Amino acid sequence: MRKAEVVAAVKGGLLTLDEALQRYNMTLEEFANWERAIDRFGLNGLRTTRTAHYRALQERQQKF
């Protein structure tokens, strides 16, 4: 999974954040969303088909 590999490379020091943003043509916000999804939900959090499910779950958790 490319998203997880990019996040792991940055966290592991193989790529700087700036290098990753340039190389993969993404914004800081997009990278931060990937990182947050992995931290909260693991690799399944990066699946586009599950994004709405995890977003709703997160919103419900914030209410309590």
Residue, then its C-alpha position, 0 to 999 in steps of 0.5 A: m500500500r503506497k500510502a502506508e509506505v510513504v508514511a513509514a518512510v517519513k517516520g523512519g527517516l528514509l524520506t524527509l516530509d518535504e521530499a515526500l510531499q514533492r515526490y508524491n505531489m501531495t499537500l501537508e494536509e493530505f499526508a497528515n490525514w494518512e498519518r492520522a488514519i494509520d495511527r487511529f485505525g491501522l492500514n484499514g484506515l487508508r482504504t478509500t472504501r472505508t473512509a466514510h465509515y471511520r469518519a462517522l465512527q470518529e465523530r460518534q466518539q467525539k460526542f462522548 
